[in-house]
Every structure is written in structure tokens, then in C-alpha cells.
Amino acid sequence: MMKKKLLYVMSVDWGWIVQRPHLLVAELEKDYEVTVLFQKPLIKRWKSQKELEQPKNARHSVCFPYQDRIRLLNTISEISFKNAIKDVDQYDVVWIGAPLLYRFFMDYKGKIIYDCMDNYPAFIKNEKAKQETIHYEKLLIHRADLVIATSTFLKEKIDTLGAEQSLLVRNGYRRHADYPLAIAKRKESYTIGYIGTVSEWIDFSALEHIAGQMSDVCIHLIGPASGYEMHAKPNLVFDGVVEHSRLYEFIKSYDCLIMPFVINDIILAVDPVKLYEYISFGKCIISVYYDEIARFEPYVYFYHNEEELVELVKCLKEQGFKPKYSNEQRERFLADSTWEQRGVQIREEMRELWSE
């Protein structure tokens, strides 16, 4: 039987660090003939990821710096996108990864799936642009044949907005080598690492507080960090992007991994991929607490404020940064959290769309 054709519309460039959209493409290709459409910046300010090749059926539109402020650039970008989807009616289903993209598919008659990965309006500071995003997200939620949410926060939000059919599919874990569980060890100096995008949601004040109070602790931040280098200190280091295949060798000697987020409307909606990855690396893990990640309590040492964080780091130093979990706990958790399992969950629900 011929596979149904799916247009997967990404909200990020394929060359951006590997995230949920990249990994779900591989899962959807098991049941569908997938064409990936992504927006490619004319000028890049980051090093492209090289670990996942661009899909065979891929196309891109062009976007520009400051196109949200310069009307001519925005018009050119929209023309490029419309040209990339001029044959959209050949597809049985369109997968949309961000609410503003829906404005290009309002006349499309096939199945639509919305993968709600973030609280998108919370990212936008301009009030007019924020209201536009809210408007199109409401329209998309009402139109979509299936809305997928990555967190309970987002599922409650889309259900409140009237989603006809919604599904919670959390983020997951990328299978790789079996890494040994870290052994607690008292040392003269320690290294704490953060892996992920370095942006406004990082609590630099808390990190600088640790770096300032504890000269025997060095904090490394791994990931794209344009514009944030001014915060660097001798023991607060920006390492830039490291390919996923090299990550473990890079952090092998680290004593602890941290998720130091500022709690805001963006973070409250996030099911963080990095906690799955941190657990897979077998390290001691520290994170700020919020309700969405309470289920990670058996694996993560939580803190609620800067003072608690400093005291927690001091306490864990005394223990040699012992992981909170056993190897058996880790294996059970990861076995239930693979991207393959997330793909099975999604594809089963999608099959229901054609059996209704």
C-alpha cells in the first residue's frame, strides 16, 4: 500500500541544534512519505549541526534578519514560503510546528496536525505580534485534526482553547551508548555543566553567584550563546556548540549537570529534553523546580531559589556530587522514554484519523 504523503513544516532551520522536530521526522518516515520544509536564514550566526543529514525530500524557504521589523524583507520571505508550498494540495496531511505558520495553510483541505512544543506567545515582547500569534494559534487549534502537546501545561492550555482532539506526547531520549553511572568523588575542584541554548531563560545571576562564592567550582555552558559572552568569568565558561555525538566525551569528567532556568511563562510549559539526556549521561543533576518536572524528583536535586542552589551545591560537594538515582532506576526510565516510543504513540493516533 502506498504511503500517505506528509508535509512536515518546521519552525527552525534543519541546521539548528538537533531538537524534537528533527527526531520526529525519522519516526514519521516509518509510516509516511515525508517532505520536510524549513526556513533557512540568509545569514547564520551559528555553526550548523552536522550529525543528522538533511532529509532526501527537503525544501526550504528563505528568512532574513530583522524581517519582523522591515516590511520589504518580510514580504520577500513570505513570497519564498508560499512558493515552497504551492503544491501543498498533493499532501494528505500537513504537520505544523508553530502557530504563525498556519496563516499559509488556511485554505488547505487535508488533515492538519499541530505539534504544540512551546508556549509561543510568551516568547514575544511586542504586544501586536503577541496578539497575532494568539489569534493564529486559536484558529489552528480549532482547525487541526490532532493537536499534540509536549507538556501537561500545554495540553491544559489547548484543551481550554477548544482542541477537538489532543494528545500528550512528551519529549524523549536519543538512544546511544550505555554510559557508566558517575561515582561520587571528593576532589579539590569540580566542574558543573549546562547543555542547551544559552538565552534569556538562563539564570545568570545564580550561576555568577556560585562562580563568585566557590572558586573550586567551574561552570561550563555548552550550546549556542550569541550575545551572552559578556557574562563569562574565569570559572564561568562558554564552550559554544558541541555536536551531540561528541557530547559525552566533552562532559565525561564533569561532576554535575545543571538546568538553571529562570521560572517564567516560557519555562512553565517546557518538558525539557535536557533532563532526559542528563539522566542518560549518568551524572549528578541539579535543576530549578517547577510543577511540570516534579516527576523527575527521583533523579534530580531540586532548588527553588538562589540561596537554596548555593547551599545545595555546597552539600553536594561534600558528597562528591553523588547521583540521586541508581543504574537500575535510570535504565527503567530511559526504556520508557525513547523517541521510538514517542513515534509509536503519535503514529497510532494518526492512524485513527483515517479510520474515523
Residue, then its C-alpha position, 0 to 999 in steps of 0.5 A: m500500500m502506498k504511503k500517505k504523503l506528509l508535509y512536515v513544516m518546521s519552525v527552525d532551520w534543519g541546521w539548528i541544534v538537533q531538537r524534537p522536530h528533527l527526531l520526529v521526522a525519522e519516526l514519521e518516515k516509518d509510516y509516511e512519505v515525508t517532505v520536510l520544509f524549513q526556513k533557512p536564514l540568509i545569514k547564520r550566526w551559528k555553526s550548523q549541526k552536522e550529525l543528522e543529514q538533511p532529509k532526501n525530500a527537503r525544501h526550504s524557504v528563505c528568512f532574513p534578519y530583522q524581517d519582523r521589523i522591515r516590511l520589504l524583507n518580510t514580504i520577500s520571505e513570505i513570497s519564498f514560503k508560499n512558493a515552497i508550498k504551492d503544491v501543498d494540495q498533493y499532501d494528505v496531511v500537513w504537520i505544523g510546528a508553530p502557530l504563525l505558520y498556519r496563516f499559509f495553510m488556511d485554505y488547505k483541505g487535508k488533515i492538519i496536525y499541530d505539534c504544540m512544543d512551546n508556549y509561543p506567545a510568551f516568547i514575544k515582547n511586542e504586544k501586536a505580534k503577541q496578539e497575532t500569534i494568539h489569534y493564529e494559534k486559536l484558529l489552528i487549534h480549532r482547525a487541526d485534526l490532532v493537536i499534540a502537546t509536549s507538556t501537561f501545561l500545554k495540553e491544559k492550555i489547548d484543551t481550554l482553547g477548544a482542541e477537538q482532539s489532543l494528545l500528550v506526547r512528551n519529549g524523549y531520549r536519543r538512544h546511544a551508548d550505555y554510559p557508566l553511572a558517575i561515582a561520587k568523588r571528593k576532589e579539590s575542584y569540580t566542574i558543573g555543566y549546562i547543555g542547551t541554548v544559552s538565552e534569556w531563560i538562563d539564570f545568570s545571576a545564580l550561576e555568577h553567584i556560585a562562580g563568585q562564592m566557590s572558586d573550586v567550582c567551574i561552570h561550563l555552558i555548552g550550546p549556542a550563546s550569541g550575545y551572552e559572552m559578556h557574562a563569562k568569568p574565569n570559572l564561568v565558561f562558554d564552550g559554544v556548540v558541541e555536536h551531540s555525538r561528541l557530547y559525552e566525551f566533552i562532559k565525561s569528567y564533569d561532576c554535575l549537570i545543571m538546568p538553571f532556568v529562570i521560572n517564567d511563562i516560557i519555562l512553565a510549559v517546557d518538558p525539557v529534553k535536557l533532563y532526559e539526556y542528563i539522566s542518560f549521561g549518568k551524572c549528578i543533576i541539579s535543576v530549578y523546580y517547577d510543577e511540570i518536572a516534579r516527576f523527575e524528583p527521583y533523579v534530580y536535586f531540586y532548588h527553588n531559589e538562589e540561596e537554596l542552589v548555593e547551599l545545595v551545591k555546597c552539600l553536594k560537594e561534600q558528597g562528591f556530587k553523588p547521583k540521586y538515582s541508581n543504574e537500575q532506576r535510570e535504565r527503567f526510565l530511559a526504556d520508557s522514554t525513547w523517541e521510538q516510543r514517542g513515534v509509536q504513540i503519535r503514529e497510532e493516533m494518526r492512524e485513527l484519523w483515517s479510520e474515523 
